[in-house]
Amino acid sequence: MAPTQFTDLPADIVLHILLDIPNFLTLYSAVYASKAHIHNIFQRYSKTIIHTVAWHLLGPVLPQALHVIYLYDPSRTSEDLPGEDCMEQLLLPTLTRYQAGLLDRVAMVACALEDLFSQKYAYILANIPLARL
C-alpha cells in the first residue's frame, strides 16, 4: 500500500487540521506552503478558520484585542469604535494579514502579563502563613 500524501487527504480532515492551528503565523505558513490543496480549503472556509484561530489565540479577551487592533489603525478614531458585542462580526471577516500579525503580538503580550501576574500571585501566596488563609 502506497503512503498517503498530505495532498491526498480529504478536505474535511485538512479543515480540522487548520482549525487546530494555534496562531496566525502558523496558519499563513501552512496556507502558503501548499498553494493548491490547503489554500483552496482555506479560501472556502476562511471566516470559520480565522475566527477559530483567533479564539484559540486569545480566548475570551478576543473582543478587547480586536479593539486594540481597530485603534492601531491611524485612520480610525475612538469615536468610530463599535461596541464589543459586534467587534468580532465587524473585524474578523475583513482581518488582514498585518492585523492578524498584530493579534499574534497582542496574544504574546497578554500571555507575558498573565505569567507575570501568576508568578507574583504565587509569590504572595507562598509567603502567607496558612493560619491567615
C-alpha positions in Angstrom: 0.0 0.0 0.0 1.4 3.4 -1.0 1.9 6.0 1.7 -0.8 8.7 1.9 0.4 12.2 0.9 -0.9 15.3 2.6 -2.4 16.5 -0.6 -4.4 13.2 -0.8 -6.3 13.9 2.5 -10.0 14.8 2.2 -11.0 18.4 2.7 -12.7 17.8 6.0 -9.6 16.4 7.6 -7.5 19.3 6.3 -10.1 21.7 7.6 -9.9 20.1 11.1 -6.1 20.5 10.9 -6.4 24.1 10.0 -8.9 24.7 12.8 -6.4 23.4 15.4 -3.6 25.7 14.4 -2.5 27.8 17.4 -1.7 31.2 15.7 -1.9 33.2 12.5 1.8 32.9 11.6 1.5 29.2 11.6 -1.8 29.4 9.7 -0.4 31.6 6.9 2.7 29.4 6.7 0.5 26.3 6.2 -1.7 28.0 3.6 1.2 29.3 1.5 3.2 26.1 1.8 0.6 24.2 -0.2 -0.9 26.6 -2.6 -3.2 24.2 -4.3 -4.8 21.9 -1.6 -4.7 23.8 1.7 -5.1 27.2 0.0 -8.4 26.1 -1.7 -9.8 24.8 1.6 -8.7 28.0 3.4 -10.5 30.1 0.7 -13.7 28.1 1.1 -13.8 28.2 5.0 -11.7 31.4 5.7 -14.2 33.0 8.1 -14.6 29.9 10.2 -10.8 29.2 10.3 -9.9 32.8 11.1 -12.4 33.1 13.9 -11.4 29.7 15.4 -7.6 30.6 15.2 -8.3 34.0 16.8 -10.3 32.3 19.6 -7.6 29.7 20.2 -5.1 32.5 20.3 -6.9 34.9 22.7 -9.9 33.2 24.1 -12.4 35.4 25.9 -10.3 38.6 25.5 -10.7 38.5 21.8 -13.1 41.5 21.6 -10.7 43.6 23.7 -7.8 42.6 21.5 -9.8 43.5 18.4 -10.4 46.9 20.0 -6.6 47.3 20.2 -6.2 46.3 16.5 -9.0 48.6 15.5 -7.5 51.6 17.3 -4.0 50.8 16.0 -5.2 51.9 12.5 -4.3 55.6 12.4 -7.2 56.4 10.1 -9.7 55.4 12.8 -10.6 57.3 16.0 -12.2 56.1 19.2 -15.4 57.8 18.1 -15.6 55.3 15.2 -15.1 52.3 17.6 -18.0 49.8 17.5 -19.2 48.1 20.7 -17.5 45.0 22.0 -20.6 42.9 21.2 -20.2 43.5 17.4 -16.4 43.8 17.2 -15.9 40.1 16.1 -18.6 40.4 13.4 -17.0 43.6 12.0 -13.3 42.9 12.1 -12.7 39.1 11.8 -14.2 38.7 8.3 -12.0 41.5 7.0 -8.9 40.8 9.0 -5.8 41.5 7.0 -2.5 39.6 7.4 -1.0 42.6 9.1 -3.8 42.8 11.6 -3.5 39.0 12.2 0.2 39.5 13.0 -0.8 42.3 15.4 -3.2 39.8 17.1 -0.4 37.3 17.4 1.7 40.1 19.2 -1.2 41.1 21.4 -1.6 37.5 22.5 2.2 37.3 23.3 1.9 40.4 25.5 -1.2 39.1 27.2 0.5 35.8 27.9 3.5 37.5 29.3 1.3 39.7 31.6 -0.6 36.6 32.7 2.6 34.8 33.5 3.9 37.9 35.5 0.7 38.1 37.5 0.7 34.4 38.1 4.3 34.5 39.4 3.5 37.5 41.6 0.4 35.9 43.0 2.2 32.6 43.6 5.0 34.5 45.5 2.4 36.3 47.7 0.6 33.1 48.5 3.9 31.3 49.3 4.7 33.9 51.9 1.3 34.0 53.7 1.1 31.7 56.7 -1.5 29.0 56.4 -3.3 30.3 59.5 -4.1 33.6 57.7 -5.6 31.8 54.7 
